[in-house]
Amino acid sequence: MKIQKTILSPGRTGFYFDDQKAIKQGARLDGVSYVGTPVTAGFERIRIPGEAVSVQFILDDGQLAYGDCAAVQYSGAGGRDPVFLARTFMPLIERAILPKIENRELTSYDAAMREIEAIQIDGQPLHTAIRYGLSQALLDAFAKSNGELMCETLAREYGTSVSEKPIPIFAQSGDDRRLNADKMILKGADVLPHALINHVATKLGAKGEILAEYVGWLSKRIQALRISPDYRPTLHIDVYGTIGEIFPKNDWKAIGDYLAKLAELAAPFKLRIEGPVDYGSRDAQRDALAVLTAELDGREIPVEIVADEWCNTIEDIREFADAKAGHMIQIKTPDLGSMHNSALAVLYCNEKGVGAYLGGTCNETDRSAQVTAHVAMATSPIQMLAKPGMGFDEGYMIVYNEMQRILAFRKAARKGA
């Protein structure tokens, strides 16, 4: 397979870049903007419009393959790469990367992406967003050249089987956590609602009382609105380390007691809590989550801990999985760079018996979400994220429909064989 020509274009994502540190320090939401001074490098304002770069490859057989470079909402936080702006990075892609991949024979997706992952500029790896978009376009290119689906390309290269059923979808609500929860229940989302609990005073409560009330409300709301008693979604709430802020550091018993209370309020539904504490570095976060996971397991508290912050690379994910730092690990696809890293991370978690959550960010594009669905179908994580955006319906539609297309196409292909 050869790439004859590349076309780049600036794009918009499904959400925004937000200065997480400024928000956690109390920046006030004003409509869809924030009032306050940014504190993270690269942010001119606390919230800025999300940007992407679309990469289109014209192949030597005339086919077109494409992907989108995009980065997470909370860029620059938790050890992540800085804000990704199209005007800054498009010239870099044209100058430093395209000459290395155009007009040469490429024989393996994995080999091509390992080569791109190894490129450095001034001694630094390429921004994760660049690797992310190139990996989507290259996966599409290999699949089209071989006359197969992207998930089939991945399954062939990594020795897996494409799933015969859709992967459970985790829906995210944004700040409209009640109205969007209703939408999720009506459409039967498998996992919900994320809830965006990223501020103690307004969303968690000084004693955790705001979140506790919400969890109780959510359980009752599901039971009131669900069409069938067989609908039993998992409750998954991201708290961005805020629970750790209302208890003394390392007071695992107190945190365990609070999580046990949340589990009671969530009943009869299963509860996951993402990012209960944030210890400020990879090693400290890994060790803290390992202790908290053991605390919950030892006390048989029915809450699953999900690792996210400071677990950004495939090496991080392997370390967290080996340490049992969480019952589940979010594989945040833009943070891992190439999609092949995300695939390998899911497979590693599966092997280690740790839940694999193939995630991402609201700040992606329709294309990156579609490609992520193919990674999910090829690797079978426990759940995947509905993305992009925070309105629920749009992101859910994109990943749901892409998985249904995969299933329908493969079923038709088997009948025609």
N, C-alpha and C positions, 0 to 999 in steps of 0.2 A: 504494500500500500504506500502511495506517495501523496504528499500534500503539494499541490501545484501552486496554490496561492492562498494567502490569508487576508481576510477583510475584518477590520476592527471597527467597532462603533460604541459610543458611550450609551449607557442605559440607566434606567431607574430600577430600584429594588422595590420590594413590597412593603417596606417600612422605613425606618430612620436609623442613623447612627446616634446613640445616646451616650453621654458622659456618665457612666454608672457611678463613679465615685462622687460626682457632684450631686447626683440624685440621692444617693445614700446619706449624704451629708445634709440633706434637707432642701434641695432646690424645689421651688414650688411650681406645680403644674398649672399652666395658664392656657386653657383651651387645649390645643395639641402641642403647644410649646412649653418651655420651662423658663422661669424667671430665676436668674442667678448668674454667677460667674463660673465658666468652665474651669476644671482643675486638671484634666487629663490632656497630655500633649496631643496636638493635632486638632483639637476642637476649638473652633472659633466661637461657637455657641454650644449650649448644653445639648441641644437636639439639632441635628443637621440632616437634610434629605439624604437617603441612602443612594449610593451610586454603584454602577456595575460597568463592566466592559464586556461586550459580546464578541466572541471569537468565532468567525466563520471560516471553515476550511473548504476550499474547492479542491476536490480530489482528482487524481489523474484520469479517472473514468467519468468525470463530469458531475459526480454526485456532490451534494453539499452537506457538511456535518457542522454542528455548532454546539457551543456551550457558553456559559456566562461566568465571568470572574466576579465574585461577590464576597463580602466579609460580614462578620457577625455584628449585630446591633451594638453590643458593648465592646467595640474595638478598643484596644489599648488597656483593657482591664484584665486582671487575672493572668497576666503573663502573655497576653495575646499581641499579635501584630497591630500596628497603628491603623488609623482611619485610611480606607482605600478610596482615593479620589481618581476618577477617570483621567482628568487632565494631567495628573502627575504620572500615572503608570502606563498609559497607552504608548507614549514615546519609548519608554523602557522596554516594553514588550516587542515593539518593532525593531529596536536597535540590538537588543541583547539576546532575544530568544528565537524569533522567527528564522533568522539565518541558520540556526542549529537544527531546525526540523523540516524546513521546506526543501523540496526537490531531492529527497533521499529516500531510500527504501527502508520502511519501518515494518518489522515482522511480528512484533509482540507488543501488546498493550502494556503489560507489566514492565518489560524492558524499557520501552519508550518513556514511561512515567518515572522509573528509577533514574533515568538519565536526566530528565528535566528537574527532578527533585534535587539532584546533585549540583545544579547550576548555582553559582554564587556571584554576587555583584559586590565589589569592595569587601570581600570576605564574609558577606552575609547571604543566607539563603534567599531565594525569591520570596516576595510577599505571599502568604498562604492563599490569598484571593487569586493571584495569577496562576499558581499551580492548580487551584481548584477549577478555574474555568478551562484551562488547557486540558485538564484530565477529562472533563466532560466532552469537549469537542473531539479529543482523540478517541475516547471510547465509542462515540457515535461514528467516527470515521472507520474504525476497525470493524464495527458491527455492520455497517453498510457495505464495506468492501467484501465482507464474508457472507453477505446475504442473511444475516441473523439479527435477532434482537440484542440490545446492549446487555441485558441480563444473561443471555446465552453466551455472549463473549466472555463475560466474567466467570460464569460457571465452568466454561471450558478451560479457561486459563488457571483457575484455582481449584479445580477438581470437586466442584459442588454440584448440587441439583437445583434447578429452578423450582421454587415453591409451587405447589399445586393449589394453594389457597392464599388469599390476600393476607398481608402482614397487618396486625392490629395497628390502628392509627391513633396517635396521641394528639388531641386538639388543644390549641392555646387560645386563651380568651383575651389577653391584654387586660387593661384596667376595667373594661366593661364586663367584669367577671360574673355578674348575675344574668344579664340579658344574654350574653354569649353562652353561658351554661345552658340556658333554655334551648338555644339553637342546637347545641351538642346533643342534648337529651333527645330532642325531636328527631334528629338525624341518626341517632344510635351510635355515636362515637364510642370507640372501644375504651379509650383512656381519656380522662378529662380532669380539670379544665386548665391546668398550668397556674392560672390566677395571678401571676406577677406580684408576689408579695415581696417587694424590694425596699420597703420603708417601714421602720418600726412604728413610729407615731401614728401613721395614717392607715396602715394595712395589716400590721401584726398585732400591735397593742403592746404597751409597756409590760404587761404580764401575759401576753399572747392571747388576750381575750377577743380581739377583733377576728383573728384567724379562727379561733375556736368556734365563734358564733357562725362564721361563714361555712366551716366544715359541717356543722350541724344542719345549717340551712340547706347545703348542697345535698346531703344524704336524703333529707325529707323531700327536696324538690325532685330528685330523680324518681323517688317512689310515687310522687304525685303525678308526674308527667309521663312516665314511661308507658309505652303501649302494651308491653307484656312484662309479667313478673320475671320472665327469663332474661330480661335485659339487666345485666349486672356489670356495669363498667368499673374499671379501676380508677380510683381517685389519685391523681398525681399532681402535687402542688410544689411549685418552685419558690423557695423562700430566700434565696440569695444570701445565705449566711446570717439572716436577721435573728433567727432563734438563738444563735450563739451570742448575740449582742445583749440579750435580756437575762442571761444567766452568767454566774461567775465562770471564768475560763476553766475548762477541764472539769466542770461539775457535771459529769456524765449522768449521774443519778437524777439530778434535777431535770436535765434535758430529756432523759428517758421517761421520767414521770409525766412530763408535758406531752411527749409523743404518745404515750399510752392513753392520755386523756383524749388526744385527737383521734386515735384509733377507735375509741368508744363512740365518739361523736360521728365518725364515718360509717360505722356499722349500719347495715350488713355488708358494706362495700370495702374492698381491699384498699389500703392507703399506702402511697409512696410519697416521701418527702425528699425533694431535690435540694442539695446544697444547704443542709441545716446549719452549718457553721462555715466560716471562712477564716482560715488561719494564716493567710497572707503569702504563702509560698507553696511550691509543689510538695516538698518533703513534709512540711508541717501539716499540710492539708491531708496528704496520704495517711500519715500516722494518726491524725485526729479521727478521720473517718473509719479507720480500721478499729480503733478503740470503741467508737460509738456503735459500729456495726456489731462488735462482739458484745457490748453492753445490752443491746436490744435482743440479740439472739440468746444470750445467757438468761435473760429475764422473760424470754418468750413473749416479747412485746410485738404484736402483729403489724409492724410498720417496716417498709423497705426503704433503705437509704439509697439515694441516687447521687453519684459523684458527677460533678460538672466543673466548677471553677478549679483552675490550676491543673486540670487534666486535659491538656490541649493537643498533645502529639501522640503518635502511635506508641512511642517509647513510654510516655506518661501512662497511657492506658494499660500497657503491659505491667508496669509497676503497680498501679492501683489494683489491677485484677489479681496479681500475684499476692498482694498484701491483704486481699479481701477488704479493701477500703471502699465499702459500699456493697449493697446487694445487687446494684445495677450501675452501669457506667454510661453516661451520655457520650456517644461518639459524635461530636459536633463537627459535621462534615467540612464546613469552611475552615475550621481551625486545623484540620489534619492535612490541608493542602490537597494533594492528589486523591481522587476517588479510590485509587487502588489501596491507599492507606486505610481508608474507611472500611473497605471490604476486608482487609486483613485484620483490622481491629475487631470487627464483628466476629470473625472466625476465631480469633484468639480468646475472646470472652466466652464464646460458645464452648471452646475446648476446656476452659478453666472453670466452667460452671457458674460464671458470673453473668447476670442479665445484661444483654446488649441492647441499648437504646440508640437506634440510628437517628440522630437528631439533626441539629442545624440551627437556623435562626429565622425569625420573622423577616429579617432584612436580606432575603435571597430573592430569586426570580422564579418565574414559572418553569424555566428551563432547568435550573439546578434542582428544583423539586422533582421534576419528571425523571431526571437521571438518578436522583437518590432513590426513587421508587424501584428502579432497575437494580441498584445495588442491594436494596432490601430483599427483593425477590430472589436474588442470586445467593444471598448469605443467610437469610432467615433469622434476623434479630427478633427479640421479644416484641418490640414495637418500633414504629417510625413516626416522625413528626409530620403533622399537617403544616405545610408551609408554602409560600411565604405569607406575610401579613398577620394582623391581629384581629381580623374580623371574623375568623373561623370559616365561614362558608367557602370563601375563595380557595384558601389553602387546602382545605379538606377535599374540595372538588378536584383539585389538580392531582393530588397523590392518589385518591380513591379511583378516579377515572383511569389514570395511567396503569395502575395495577390490574384493573378490570380489562383493559385493552390487552395487557400481556397474557392474562388467563384465557381470554377469548381467542386471541391469535394462535396461541399454542394448541388450544383444543381443536380449532379449525385445521391447523397444520397436521395434527395427528389423524384426523378423520380423512384428510386428503392423501395421506401417505400410502 
